[in-house]
Amino acid sequence: MKQIYLDHASTTPVRPEVVEAMLPYFTEQFGNPSSIYPLGQEASDAVADARETLAGLIGAAPREVYFTSGGTESDNWAIKGFARANAGKGKHLITSAIEHHAVLHACEALEKEGFEVTYLPVDEHGLVRPADFEAAIRPDTTLASIMFANNEIGTIEPVAELAAIAREHGVAFHTDAVQAFGHEPIDVKEMGIDMLSASSHKIYGPKGTGLLYIRKGVKVENFIDGGQQERGRRGSTENVPGIVGFARAAELAAADMAGEHDRQLALRDHAIRRILDEIPSAKLNGSWESRLANNVNFSFEFIEGEGMLLQLAARGICVSSGSACTSGSLDPSHVLLAIGLPHEIAHGSLRMTIGRDTTLEDVDFAVDSLKTTLANLRMMSPLYEDFQQGKVESVIERFKADGFPYAN
Amino acid sequence: MAMNYSDKVMEHFTNPQNVGEIENASGCGTVGNAVCGDIMRVYLDIDDNGVIQDAKFKTFGCGAAIATSSMATVLVKGKTVQEALEVTNKAVMDALDGLPPVKVHCSLLAEEAIHAALWDYAEKHGIVIEGLEKPVTDIGEHDHHHGVELVEDEDDL
């Protein structure tokens, strides 16, 4: 059976060019970058080149880019490292309710240490309101962390605007750009970003590698005590093949970013339009206008997400859901709840994220399969039976009545 | 979280038995709620001798919820009301070759859905089924699904 992978926000396959760039660093060029002989120096040069490439792609200086094990580590370092290093100035942080758990749980850990955190609400499209952000800033606020783009619903936040407000008030601004880096143009200087997290495996690079940009002059605690790697701030022998692969993947992503963005966006809009036209009781989650080019996220009423995922998987389609049953917890996605979805329709959500290899045929096959799957599950659903008999009202009808534009 | 469902669970999820409604059912019970993500409705057709002639279900829920509903209806068909009480959550789980720990509550819900339908039957016919207690969960007023999950977590440790 043909596999149709539509979960590129989870992870991506490593591009052959990236593997090729990495391979020598496992075998012939296996040296430790800290060693003085040529084998070590070659590895050290490869890491330096990668740092320069990645820094150039976000408008940073190479010495402002630190390699990490991935997006989660970068978020932890930025938030905990900054908060602790600047605790003397204040112990209040601002973030949003829809951040990745890497940010939310890092903030919760700091709360246990006596920090206070404001979790900003978002509007029905998942956007942080700049006025709310400004109003949350206090004299003791030291750091704000607002994601560049949301991993579940794809909403792109007004990062430049928020960063400008932060700077005006002397608050440092971190952004988790794991879903945006390599997909959306980013210039940290132009956008006023003080710290930025990015990951390799979301852009067709290897897993286990990420970066944290820390603007020169921003005070952050060291993250791993050890050797002199990463200028002594994050000890541990560099993951040379991973770093080389990350840089190569980023370079390739940058080379055709605009073209690939527009191609994926056309597929995304095709999928969204078809679902809105052809599937009743469906609601687009997130903003249509300010949205990642590869993200489709819907809630379907009267069904539960895990059943939908299993039936789609049986047809070779790999997608994900914000349902509690697929997360291993009892609560559905915190992102879907934050944009105002009641539990019952948050359970029935579906995320499809398009990638470089996705074709129009793939998207059409996925939507066709989705229609069949939903018809099967609704036929089995007591809620759908009650709805058809007029015993319960549709939650999505309420959204439409309240003026939410993208629902059927 | 990746689910490790047995082949039997996948079989009953992919090809569920007894999906549907029974018009003028002898008993019908609905348990669970949409907020938690599981609702099961069971219809029973019971003859004058107290034998379950037919059972149908509708379920809103995950793969395990659908599979346990399917299996529970298969198990009670042809049984007397008294025998149907022996179709416990454990019996349903065993018949499905087990469930992942976080899904055990689905089998409890299936047992309760059968009990709720039997309770409805007993009430409608003015009879008492020995050993049957009024089901505790119903749409909008249940929270023990969470309690069950906690107990299950403890068992895991």
Interface residues (C-beta under 8 A of the other chain):
Chain A: F302 I303 E304 G305 E306 G307 L310 Q311 A314 S323 A324 C325 T326 S327 G328 L330 P332 P342 H343 E344 H347 M379 M380 S381 P382 L383 Y384 E385
Chain B: M1 M3 M10 F13 T14 P16 V19 E21 T30 A34 V35 C36 G37 D38 I39 M40 R41 K58 T59 F60 G61 C62 G63 A65 I66 V102 H146 E149
